[in-house]
Amino acid sequence: MIRPARLDDVPALVSLENSCFEIDRLSERSFRHLLTRGHASFFVFEEDMRLLGYSLVLFHQNTSMARLYSLAVLPECRGKGIAAALINASEADALKHGVVSMRLEVHVNNSGAISLYHKLGYKEFAVFPDYYEDHAAALRMEKPLAPHLAPKKSRVPFYGQTLEFTCGPACLMMAMKSLKPKLELSRELELRLWREATSIYMTSGHGGCSPFGLALSAYHRGLQVKLYVPCDAEMFIDSVRNEEKREVIRIVQNDFLKEIRRLKIPLTERHLSLDMLEKKFKKGAIPVLLISAYRLTGDKSPHWVVVSGFDKNFVYIHEPYVDVKEGKSETTCFGIPVTRKEFERMRFYGSKRQYATLLIYKKGDK
């Protein structure tokens, strides 16, 4: 019998975990967290009051992406269809939650699991080296749960930010790499871009990057930029209570604006519609957008993402912040399908409904 996992299953789940895995085991604390606070779907296979297996899926908040985080079946019970039944139950539940794509990682040497995933319709799309505790690589696989909604391969590469405050540089790097394939992405470049673009200097508050600073960084690297943003220097100061520090932010952003005007970088003081954003993308622009992180991660702060694709149902985004503490990996942070309605909600930040869109082009493109 397959049923949802309960807190009183935790001791049995820990025992099952220890029987199935020698490395990368989930702890009792992790199981309790996932059952009480995790944004997850958790099923167990029970027979004669004994747990024989489990499947655990993590959902990505306000998106249509999910990750099969862990699957375990007692060694002596394998080959009886338990794993496939658990996966089918997890996929059906994910569809009820509006998920259209399931992703997973599997140890490259786990031939049995790989064979099962292939039979169930999962396909390989990447290899992540040195992923497990034994330094083995992970094979990344994906299955469209609604095949007619499956996304096309994105032309935008992925780069995960390495610090909490470098989402802007990470997104700009993805956009630049898409337009300049030979560009080498590195942490050195990430931090250089942050130094150039940050609106914060020796102050508390968000250590994030101004849209004006990001635009200048892209321009000085030979790319064409168009800005859709309010033309003022009041962004990102609401959370900074000290007036002296607020003034520092204003001075930095005003200086950015003076440079933008001097260089005649196009700046439009209006919100770019979703339809127009899609048209610009199809003509070659890579959109880098400010969103409300609350709708994506639950964190009340501004956040940068890059758009990687469109279809009639979804906008696909690369989310540079890989929150490993919440069980995320790069596998669920790129090409995330977000419904058009939800995406529109994300595009405004704070009580003042601030917005910012950067369109990054090759020189000469329109």
Residue, then its C-alpha position, 0 to 999 in steps of 0.5 A: m500500500i502506498r500512502p503519505a508519510r507521517l511523523d511517526d514513520v521517521p524511525a522506520l525511514v531512518s532505518l530504511e535509509n541506512s539499509c539502502f545507502e552508505i553515503d549521502r544519507l538523510s538524517e532523522r532531523s532532515f526527515r522531520h524537517l521535510l515532513t513538517r516544514g518542507h515544500a514536499s511530497f512524501f510517500v511510503f510503500e507499506e506492507d504488513m505494517r513494515l515500510l519497504g520504500y519511500s519516494l520524496v519530491l521537493f517542489h519549487q515555490n510558485t513554479s511548475m518544476a519539481r525534483l525527485y529528491s530521494l527514492a529508496v527501496l529495501p535491498e531484499c524487496r527490489g525487483k518487485g515494482i515498488a520503486a516504479a509504483l512510488i515514482n508513479a504516485s509521486e508524479a501523479d501527486a506532482l501533476k495535482h500541484g501543477v508541476v509539468s516537469m520532474r527532474l532528478e540526479v542519480h549516481v552514475n554507477n547506479s545502473g539499476a536506478i538509471s535503467l528504471y528511470h529510462k523505462l519510466g520516461y526520464k532522459e539524461f540532459a547533463v552530468f554534474p561532476d564530483y556531486y556525491e560524497d564519494h566524488a562520483a558524478a551525478l547523471r541529471m535526468e528529466k521527464p515532462l509530466a505534461p509532454h505537450l508543455a515540455p520546454k525547448k532547450s534554452r540558449v541561455p547557459f546557467y551560472g549559480q551565484t556563489l554569494e548571497f548578494t551576487c544574484g545580479p552579476a550571476c544573471l548578467m554573466m548568463a546573459m553575456k555568455s549567451l551572447k558571447p559564447k567564448l566568455e569564461l564564467s568565473r567567480e572572479l568575474e562574478l565579484r568584479l561585476w558585483r563591485e562595479a554594479t552594487s548600490i551599497y557601499m559600507t552600509s547595511g541592507h541588501g548588498g545587491c546590484s542596481p539595474f543602472g550598475l548592471a547596465l553599465s557593466a554590460y555596456h562596458r563589455g561591448l554589449q548593447v543594453k536597454l533599460y526599463v526602470p523608474c528614473d530615480a535613485e530610490m531603489f533598494i533603500d526601504s529596508v535601510r533605516n539609517e538616513e546617512k546610509r540611505e543617502v550613500i545609496r542615493i549618491v551611488q545610484n545618481d552617479f550611475l544615472k549620470e554615466i548612463r545619460r552621458l553614454k546615451i544608454p536607452l532608458t524607458e520609464r515604464h514597465l515592459s509588458l510580457d508580450m513585448l518582453e517575449k517579442k524582444f527575446k525572440k529577436g535576440a535580447i536576453p532579459v534580466l529582471l528584478i523580481s520579488a524573491y518572496r514569490l520564488t523563495g519566501d525571502k522578502s528581498p529583491h532578486w535578479v533572474v534571467v529569462s531563458g524561454f517562453d511558450k504559450n503557458f509558461v515563462y522559463i527562468h534561470e534562478p541563480y540562487v541554489d539553496v542547498k539547505e532546502g535540498k535544491s541543486e542546479t537541476t531545479c534552478f535552471g529553465i524553471p517553468v513559471t505560469r505567465k500569471e505568476f510571472e507577472r506577479m513576481r515582476f514587482y518588488g515591495s510596497k512601492r511596486q518597484y520594477a526593473t528590466l534589462l534587455i541585453y543584446k549583441k551590438g547592432d541587434k534591435 
